[in-house]
Amino acid sequence: MRWEVSMPHLTDADRAHVAKFVAIVGEALEECPDADSSTQLLFDACKEVSGSRFIPMGTFDRLLRATGYARVERRYGKRYVGLRPKNPAFHDRVFYNR
């Protein structure tokens, strides 16, 4: 998977975290067309890989949106379509659109 970040709407603080974001997200997340994962779940999976000193949640959300993945608002929160954690322990918290 190749992570490209389009940055026109990011703050300077967000841009400072791009390298760390790309490295960690590449290790922690994978594409899955049927997956519908919450922002919190994706953040938790990345935080598990990186350790406790990961980027702030708001920055994570803005950077993830900048990658172009569709973010949808469901009655149960904001979710990203087409992404899920690589760690199978998190898969039971992913909704699959089948």
C-alpha positions as CSV (number, residue, x, y, z in Angstrom):
1,M,0.0,0.0,0.0
2,R,1.3,3.4,-0.9
3,W,0.4,6.4,1.4
4,E,0.2,9.7,-0.3
5,V,-0.9,12.8,1.6
6,S,-2.6,15.8,-0.1
7,M,-1.8,18.7,2.2
8,P,-3.6,21.9,1.2
9,H,-5.8,22.0,4.3
10,L,-3.4,20.8,6.9
11,T,-1.8,23.0,9.6
12,D,1.9,23.4,10.1
13,A,1.5,21.2,13.2
14,D,-0.2,18.5,11.1
15,R,2.6,18.7,8.5
16,A,5.2,18.1,11.2
17,H,3.7,14.7,11.8
18,V,3.5,13.4,8.2
19,A,6.6,11.3,8.3
20,K,5.7,9.5,11.5
21,F,2.1,9.1,10.3
22,V,3.2,7.5,7.0
23,A,5.6,5.1,8.8
24,I,3.1,4.0,11.5
25,V,0.0,3.8,9.3
26,G,1.9,1.7,6.8
27,E,2.6,-0.9,9.5
28,A,-0.7,-0.8,11.3
29,L,-3.4,-0.5,8.7
30,E,-4.4,-2.3,5.5
31,E,-6.8,-1.8,2.7
32,C,-10.0,-3.9,2.8
33,P,-12.8,-2.9,0.4
34,D,-15.6,-4.2,2.6
35,A,-14.3,-2.7,5.8
36,D,-15.9,0.2,7.6
37,S,-13.7,1.1,10.6
38,S,-14.1,3.8,13.2
39,T,-11.6,6.6,13.6
40,Q,-10.9,5.5,17.1
41,L,-10.3,1.9,16.1
42,L,-7.8,3.0,13.4
43,F,-6.1,5.4,15.9
44,D,-5.9,2.6,18.5
45,A,-4.3,0.2,16.1
46,C,-1.7,2.8,15.1
47,K,-1.0,3.7,18.7
48,E,-0.4,0.0,19.5
49,V,2.2,-0.2,16.8
50,S,3.9,3.1,17.6
51,G,3.8,3.0,21.4
52,S,2.2,5.5,23.7
53,R,3.8,8.6,22.0
54,F,1.8,8.7,18.8
55,I,0.5,11.8,17.1
56,P,-2.7,13.6,18.5
57,M,-6.0,12.2,17.5
58,G,-7.2,15.3,15.6
59,T,-4.0,15.4,13.6
60,F,-4.4,11.7,12.9
61,D,-7.9,12.2,11.6
62,R,-6.9,15.2,9.4
63,L,-4.0,13.3,7.9
64,L,-6.1,10.2,7.3
65,R,-8.7,12.3,5.5
66,A,-5.8,13.8,3.4
67,T,-4.9,10.4,2.1
68,G,-8.2,10.4,0.2
69,Y,-10.0,7.6,2.0
70,A,-13.8,8.2,2.3
71,R,-14.9,9.2,5.8
72,V,-18.6,8.7,6.5
73,E,-20.7,9.8,9.4
74,R,-22.9,6.9,10.6
75,R,-25.2,7.0,13.6
76,Y,-22.5,5.2,15.5
77,G,-19.7,7.8,14.6
78,K,-17.2,8.8,12.0
79,R,-15.8,5.9,10.1
80,Y,-13.4,5.3,7.2
81,V,-14.4,3.0,4.3
82,G,-11.8,0.6,2.9
83,L,-9.4,0.5,5.8
84,R,-8.9,-1.8,8.8
85,P,-6.2,-2.7,11.3
86,K,-3.7,-5.3,10.2
87,N,-3.8,-6.8,13.7
88,P,-6.5,-9.6,13.7
89,A,-7.3,-8.8,17.3
90,F,-9.0,-5.6,16.1
91,H,-11.0,-7.3,13.3
92,D,-14.0,-8.0,15.5
93,R,-14.5,-4.2,15.9
94,V,-14.6,-3.6,12.1
95,F,-18.0,-3.5,10.3
96,Y,-18.0,-5.3,7.0
97,N,-20.4,-4.1,4.2
98,R,-21.3,-7.4,2.6
